């Protein structure tokens, strides 16, 4: 069950936040620019909301490793069995504390929601994450109920966490940064590292002060342990499946670290030609760019430039390397916007057709970028993060109905510009990454 080429349609929100950029630019080489008059421009809010709600390309994160059906089924069955451990819905006779009863029903609903989402998603990677998120609140329900019946203690939960922590440390000690195809290896090790980070949540060990343990506190700590155990189990399974698929597992640690250093040099060189981290970026350009699309786009992309990236260690090197690829795409996007501004080659919004054109430019850029990437897997690591930006824009613009001034929807419209320009810069960033990895 591998998702190396998943993908096409459906909402997804990923780890990158939407750019809080403003206004009204279409940065796609539109030719002769149109300029606003002196008065405010209004567009129909209902039409804008309709445009924001249209279909868009969904590009899923790559997951080039086979996961067994039995592993997924075991995680799903674990969540269902935990929910079945309490006689839901609980009655006042079974649990007199009404507030706690409501909390447990909310936890149960949370778990059921994730279980339903896991069924619907085409992504094995996301399915495992959703099942892990379902198991946490499901365990909270089961453990809280068990505590009220004197079948579980706070000491039991702490002991479970300590056992999990020992398992996590043992896995870390035996895990090696191996691979054959460096791109595939980096992507898989990135997934493993992210899930191991999830498995490190030590909230269960944090002191609750002088307050005595309550059924719900113990239950929630048990839920923390459960979700951490799920993350570790998924990381271990993916790693073992990956290693088993290699005919000759060879360390690629030094190769990846060298590639990271190469990309760092490239990024530092390009950043040296851009406004400094603390610069007022709009002051670098002529004209009043405040509350214009290009102005706010420049400001937001500048804020997102990768001036600070942590130095990779033995663990996390893959994630840091992929962060460099993402950073290169952001630099490319800023450079493209800067060049358009300097050339005056941008368009402002005067009507709903311009809104549609801006959004369509983002959609087209996403579609074109994936096919233009020399390695689709690396391209997906950047583009998948952009997919959720359409959801941000739709969420915010769906509240409009009456006529609305363009300035009031500046941030939402410019989300599309961020998608467009970063997507367009992704193929070049992928080329840089492949060259750094010395992939022919």
Buried (B, 14 or more C-beta within 10 A) or exposed (E): BBBBEBBEEBEBBBEBEBBBBBBBBBBBEBEEBBEBEEEEBBBBBBBBBBBBBEEBBBBBBBBBBBBEEEBBEEBBEBBBEBBEBBEBEBEEEBBEBEEBBEBBBEBBEBBBBBBEBBEEBBBBBBBBBBBBBBBBBBBBBBBBBBBBEEEBEBEBBBEBBEEBBEBBEEBBEEBBBBBEBBBBBBBBBBBBBBBBBBBBBEEBEEEEEEEEBBBBBBBBBBBBBBBBBBBBBBBBBBBEBBBEBBEEBEEBBEBBBEBBBBBBEBBEEBBEEBBEEEEEBBEBBEEEBEEBBBBBBBBBBBBBBBBEBEEBEEBBBBBBBBBBBBBBBBBBBBBBBBEBBEEEBBBBBBBBEBBBBBBBBBBBBBBEBBEBBBBBBBBBBBBBBBBBBBBBBBBBBBEBEEEBEBBEBBBBBBBBBBBBBBBBBBBBBBBBBBBBBEBE
